[in-house]
Amino acid sequence: AQSVTQPDIHITVSEGASLELRCNYSYGATPYLFWYVQSPGQGLQLLLKYFSGDTLVQGIKGFEAEFKRSQSSFNLRKPSVHWSDAAEYFCAVGGGYQKVTFGTGTKLQVIP
Amino acid sequence: EAGVTQFPSHSVIEKGQTVTLRCDPISGHDNLYWYRRVMGKEIKFLLHFVKESKQDESGMPNNRFLAERTGGTYSTLKVQPAELEDSGVYFCASSQGAVSYNEQFFGPGTRLTVL
């Protein structure tokens, strides 16, 4: 069965610092991988997705993620965090017509 | 273009009562999904409609949950009777295509509290 692990429940970073959110997945074939963000009172918004090709994926709001098959990872990165990035981030995996499976989320706090 | 909307935003009911959640997908999206997040846990898939048909309802917890999508437009999710463990945030999402690489657009969720 497919699964996603986000080992960090809560992360705090200073504004302007770099960010990396970890995601490990389990999937029997080539996965489709996603990162979503949920700001307070909002629905989930897709940041980026990977299906094939270049393993470094660029998304919205200056985020990027790198697919590493050997490590079954899809970590999300941002070089310089802004206060508006404070939110909850979800990694997800799917494939073909299979339903999408989400991780438990990582809450990001940004301090001045 | 309007996004996915959900009603109500919050609902507080007592154990044994009935609650109906509503989701209006983005116009033209044939695929509609329901998810649930219990506090601190992952977002779990409940079911998937393609137009008015249930494509996959493998995530529905039990027969106290009934989802409908009459006419292939909006959808309702009824919980009857509600139990304490049904508390959580219920998300609805819609997409144009069914293949999982199609972006799912999420609503803001309905927070259900069962006392």
Interface residues (C-beta under 8 A of the other chain):
Chain A: V4 I9 Y32 Y36 G41 Q42 G43 L44 Q45 L46 K49 F51 F90 G94 G95 G96 Y97 Q98 K99 V100 T101 F102 G103 T104 G105
Chain B: G3 V4 Y35 G40 K41 E42 I43 K44 F45 H48 D56 S58 G59 F91 A93 A98 V99 S100 Y101 E103 Q104 F105 F106 G107 P108 G109
